[in-house]
C-alpha cells in the first residue's frame, strides 16, 4: 500500500549526494507512479464529469476551484485556461485560494490552516446549489479547502475533492471523492512533485470532460477556442473548413462574418443570424445538436 504524501521513503536516503543522472531517474519514476495512480481514479472522475455537466447545463452555474499552496496553483492553472480554450465565461469561474489571489509576496502558507476562512470565502462567493465546487489537497487535510467544500455542500452545490490520502477529511467532505494514491514523494513532503502531477492530470481530465459534455467540442475539435491570435484564427478557419466541407477562403469569409466557428458553420448551412442565435440558444450552444435540428427543420419544409 502506498505511503502518505508526508512520509520519507528510505530508498531515497542520501538523495542530496546522488549524481544528477540518478536524481533525474528517481524524479521521473516518481512522476510515472503518479500517472499510474490516476488510473483507479478514472471511474469516479467520469461520474463527477456526468454530474457536473448536468448541473452546469442550464447556463447559470459556476465552476468553483478551491485550494491552498501548490494545489491552489494547479487549480488556478486549470480554471484560467477554460476561457481561452473553451470560451468558458469569466463570470462562471471562481477561484478560492487560501490567502487570496495576490501572489506578489508568494503563497500564504499559514492560510491553509483556517477552515473558517474557507467557509467565509465560500459565503462571500455566494456558492449555491447551481454551482460545482472542486477542492484539491494532496494530504486531504487542508483546513481552508475542507472549509470551502463543507460550506459548499451545505449550500447544495455539487462537490468534488481530489486528494492523495485515503480517509482524509477532504475526501470525506465531498459528494464525489477522487483518491490518487501517489504515496511518498521522492523528496519527502514535496507534493508539488507526484501528488501535484496527479492533481493536474485529474483536473485536466475532469474539466475537459465537462467542457466536451457541454458541447464545447465537436468531433475532437475545440470549436469554442477564442481566435485571439494569428495561429488560433488559422485553427478556427481550418475547423470551419473541415466541418462545413468548404475551402479555406469560404471558411475564412464565413468566420469573419459570423465571428466564431459555430456560427460560421451554421451560416454556411444557409441559416441567417437570427436563426443561428435561436438554434444555439435552444441547444445550449451545442453545434452538433443545432446542426441536427436545422436539418430536421429543413427536411420538414421540403
C-alpha positions in Angstrom: 0.0 0.0 0.0 1.3 3.5 -0.9 2.6 5.6 2.0 1.3 9.0 2.8 2.5 12.1 0.9 4.4 13.3 4.0 6.3 10.0 4.5 10.0 9.8 3.9 10.9 6.9 1.7 14.1 5.1 2.8 15.1 4.3 -0.8 15.9 8.0 -1.4 18.2 8.4 1.6 21.3 10.5 0.8 19.5 11.8 -2.3 21.3 15.1 -1.9 24.6 13.5 -3.0 23.3 11.4 -5.8 24.7 12.1 -9.3 22.3 14.3 -11.4 21.5 11.5 -13.8 20.4 9.2 -10.9 18.4 12.0 -9.4 16.6 12.6 -12.7 15.7 9.0 -13.0 14.3 8.9 -9.4 12.2 12.0 -10.1 11.0 10.6 -13.3 10.0 7.3 -11.7 8.0 9.4 -9.1 6.2 11.0 -11.9 5.3 7.8 -13.6 4.0 6.4 -10.3 1.8 9.5 -10.1 0.4 8.8 -13.5 -0.3 5.2 -12.7 -2.1 6.3 -9.5 -4.6 8.2 -11.7 -5.9 5.0 -13.4 -8.1 3.8 -10.5 -9.5 7.3 -10.3 -11.0 7.3 -13.8 -14.4 5.9 -12.8 -15.1 8.4 -10.0 -13.8 11.2 -12.3 -16.2 10.1 -15.0 -19.1 10.1 -12.5 -18.1 13.6 -11.4 -18.0 14.7 -15.1 -21.5 13.5 -15.8 -22.9 15.1 -12.6 -21.1 18.4 -13.2 -22.2 18.6 -16.8 -25.8 18.1 -15.8 -25.5 20.7 -13.1 -23.9 23.3 -15.4 -26.0 22.6 -18.5 -28.6 25.2 -17.5 -26.1 28.0 -18.3 -26.1 29.6 -14.9 -24.0 27.5 -12.5 -20.3 28.2 -11.9 -17.2 26.1 -11.7 -15.5 26.9 -8.4 -11.9 25.8 -7.7 -10.6 25.8 -4.1 -7.1 25.0 -2.8 -4.1 26.2 -0.8 -0.4 26.2 -1.6 0.8 24.4 -4.7 -2.7 22.7 -5.0 -4.2 26.2 -5.4 -1.7 26.9 -8.3 -2.7 23.7 -10.0 -6.4 24.6 -9.6 -5.9 28.2 -10.9 -3.9 26.9 -13.9 -6.7 24.6 -14.9 -9.5 27.1 -14.3 -7.9 30.1 -16.0 -7.3 28.1 -19.2 -11.0 27.3 -19.7 -11.8 30.7 -21.1 -9.3 30.8 -24.0 -9.7 27.1 -24.8 -13.5 26.6 -24.4 -14.8 30.2 -24.2 -16.0 29.5 -20.6 -17.4 32.8 -19.3 -15.3 34.6 -16.7 -18.4 35.2 -14.6 -18.9 31.4 -14.4 -15.4 30.7 -12.9 -14.5 31.3 -9.3 -11.0 30.7 -7.8 -10.9 30.4 -4.0 -7.3 30.4 -2.9 -6.1 30.4 0.7 -4.6 33.8 1.4 -6.1 35.3 -1.8 -5.1 35.7 -5.4 -2.4 38.3 -4.9 0.8 36.2 -5.1 3.3 39.1 -5.4 4.6 38.0 -1.9 4.4 34.3 -2.6 1.9 31.7 -1.2 0.4 32.4 2.2 1.3 29.1 4.0 -0.5 29.8 7.3 -3.8 30.5 5.5 -4.1 26.8 4.7 -4.9 26.0 8.4 -8.0 28.3 8.6 -11.3 26.4 8.0 -13.3 29.5 8.9 -11.6 31.5 6.2 -12.6 28.8 3.7 -16.2 28.9 4.8 -16.1 32.7 4.7 -14.7 32.7 1.2 -17.4 30.3 0.0 -20.1 32.6 1.6 -18.5 35.7 0.1 -18.6 34.0 -3.4 -22.3 33.1 -2.8 -21.8 29.5 -3.6 -25.1 27.9 -4.3 -26.9 24.7 -5.5 -26.3 25.8 -9.1 -22.5 25.5 -8.7 -19.9 22.8 -9.0 -17.1 23.1 -6.4 -13.8 21.3 -6.8 -11.3 21.2 -4.0 -7.7 20.0 -4.1 -5.3 19.0 -1.2 -2.5 16.5 -1.6 -2.8 15.4 2.1 -6.5 15.9 2.1 -6.1 17.8 5.4 -6.0 21.5 4.2 -8.5 23.1 6.6 -9.1 26.0 4.3 -10.1 23.8 1.4 -12.2 21.5 3.6 -14.0 24.5 4.9 -14.9 25.7 1.4 -16.2 22.2 0.5 -18.2 21.7 3.6 -19.8 25.1 3.2 -20.5 24.4 -0.5 -22.1 21.1 0.2 -24.3 22.6 2.9 -25.4 25.2 0.3 -26.4 22.4 -2.1 -23.5 22.7 -4.5 -22.1 19.6 -6.3 -18.7 18.9 -4.6 -15.7 17.0 -5.8 -12.4 16.5 -3.9 -9.0 15.3 -5.1 -6.5 14.1 -2.5 -3.7 11.6 -2.3 -4.5 10.3 1.2 -7.3 7.8 1.8 -9.8 8.6 4.5 -8.8 12.2 4.7 -11.1 15.0 5.7 -11.3 16.4 2.2 -12.5 13.2 0.7 -15.0 12.7 3.5 -16.4 16.2 2.9 -17.5 15.8 -0.7 -20.1 14.0 -2.8 -17.5 12.9 -5.4 -14.2 11.9 -3.7 -11.3 11.2 -6.1 -8.3 9.4 -4.5 -4.9 9.5 -6.3 -2.7 7.3 -4.1 0.6 8.7 -5.2 2.4 7.6 -2.0 5.6 9.1 -0.5 7.4 11.7 -2.6 10.9 11.4 -3.8 11.6 14.5 -1.8 9.6 13.9 1.4 6.5 16.0 1.6 7.2 17.9 -1.7 3.7 17.4 -3.0 4.4 19.7 -6.0 6.0 16.6 -7.4 4.0 13.3 -7.7 0.8 14.5 -6.0 0.8 17.7 -7.9 1.2 15.8 -11.2 -1.8 13.6 -10.3 -3.9 16.7 -9.4 -3.0 18.3 -12.7 -3.9 15.1 -14.7 -7.2 14.6 -12.9 -8.3 18.2 -13.2 -7.3 18.2 -16.9 -9.5 15.1 -17.4 -12.4 16.5 -15.4 -12.6 19.9 -16.9 -12.0 18.7 -20.5 -14.7 16.0 -19.9 -17.2 18.6 -18.6 -16.5 21.1 -21.5 -16.9 18.3 -24.0 -20.2 17.2 -22.4 -21.4 20.8 -22.5 -20.9 21.0 -26.3 -17.7 23.0 -26.4 -16.1 20.3 -28.5 -17.3 18.9 -31.9 -15.7 15.7 -33.0 -12.3 16.2 -31.4 -12.1 19.9 -32.3 -12.1 22.8 -29.8 -14.7 24.8 -31.6 -15.1 27.4 -28.9 -11.4 28.4 -28.8 -11.1 32.2 -28.9 -9.4 33.3 -32.1 -7.2 35.8 -30.2 -4.0 35.5 -32.4 -3.0 34.5 -35.9 -2.4 30.8 -35.0 -5.8 30.4 -33.5 -7.5 32.3 -36.3 -5.9 29.8 -38.7 -7.1 26.9 -36.5 -10.6 28.2 -36.5 -10.6 28.6 -40.3 -9.4 25.0 -40.6 -12.2 23.8 -38.3 -14.8 25.6 -40.3 -13.3 24.1 -43.5 -13.4 20.6 -42.1 -16.9 20.7 -40.5 -18.7 22.6 -43.3 -16.7 20.9 -46.2 -15.7 24.2 -47.9 -12.4 25.6 -48.9 -10.3 27.9 -46.7 -11.3 31.2 -48.4 -15.0 30.4 -48.0 -14.4 29.3 -44.4 -12.4 32.4 -43.6 -15.1 34.7 -45.0 -17.8 33.0 -43.0 -15.7 33.2 -39.9 -15.1 36.9 -40.5 -18.8 37.5 -41.0 -20.2 35.4 -38.1 -17.4 35.7 -35.5 -16.9 32.2 -34.3 -16.7 28.6 -35.6 -20.3 27.5 -34.6 -22.0 30.5 -36.2 -19.8 30.3 -39.3 -20.7 26.6 -39.8 -24.4 27.2 -39.3 -24.2 30.2 -41.6 -22.6 28.1 -44.3 -25.6 25.7 -43.9 -27.8 28.6 -45.1 -29.0 30.0 -41.8 -29.3 33.7 -41.1 -28.1 35.2 -37.9 -31.4 35.3 -36.0 -32.0 31.7 -36.8 -28.4 30.8 -35.8 -28.8 32.6 -32.5 -32.2 30.8 -31.8 -30.8 27.4 -32.6 -27.8 27.8 -30.4 -29.9 29.2 -27.6 -32.3 26.2 -27.8 -29.4 23.7 -27.8 -27.3 25.2 -25.1 -24.7 26.2 -27.7 -24.2 22.6 -28.8 -23.2 22.7 -32.5 -24.0 19.1 -33.3 -27.5 19.4 -31.8 -28.0 22.7 -33.6 -27.0 21.2 -37.0 -29.2 18.2 -36.4 -32.2 20.5 -35.6 -31.5 22.6 -38.6 -31.5 19.6 -40.9 -34.7 18.3 -39.3 -36.5 21.7 -39.9 -35.2 21.8 -43.5 -36.4 18.2 -44.1 -39.9 19.1 -42.9 -40.1 22.1 -45.1 -39.2 20.1 -48.3 
